[in-house]
Amino acid sequence: MNPFKINLTNLWEPPVKTTPQNVEEANEGLFYSKMTLPAAAKHCGMTQKEMRLTFFEYLKYHPPTYTG
């Protein structure tokens, strides 16, 4: 028995449908540093580049929440 054998059925993940709710959760996760960019992109079914561009749009319309 080979311990290094890869099961191909476990490598494939079902695609995630991009919804406004998923994108909002991902943007808030990035804004409050609860998610990393790759995790947020995977959460809402986008590429990392698409998530980065969406997050920059989110930052335009949401002011910082800290006082310093």
N, C-alpha and C positions, 0 to 999 in steps of 0.2 A: 504494500500500500504506500503510495507516494504522498507524503505530507504537504508537498508543494503544489499539488494539483489544484487548478483554479476551476471553480464552478462558474460557467459562463452565465447561468441564469441569475446569479447574485450580482453580477457586474452591471446589469441594466437596471436603471431606475425609471419609473414611469414619469412622463413629463408633467410639470406643474403648470396649471392654467394661471395666467397673469390676470389678477382682478384688482380693482382699486383698493380693496381691503388688504390684500397681500402687500401691495406696494406701500400703502400707508404704514403697515406694521414694520416693514423693512426699513423705511425711511426713519421712523421713530427709533427703531433699534440702532440704526447708524448714528442718529443725532444724539442719543443718550449713551452711546458707546456700549450698547448691550449686544451688538452683533458685529461681526467682521464683514467686510465687503463681499468676500466669496460666499459667506453664509447667507447674507441678505439677498444676493443675486440668486442663489439656489432656492431660497424661500419663496420668491415670487416668480421664478421661472424666466429670468432674464440672463443675459450675458453680463460679465463684470463691467464691460464698457457701457452697456445700456443702464446698468444700475448706477454707475458713477455719474452719468449725465443726468439721470433722474434725480439723484441726490443733490447735485449742484442746483437744479431748479428748485428743489425743496428748500435749500438754504437761502435762496434769494428772497423767499416770502416768509421765512420764519426767523425772527430776531434771536440773538443769543439769550439764554435763560440765566446766565450767571451775572453776578455783580462783583466787580473787582477793581 
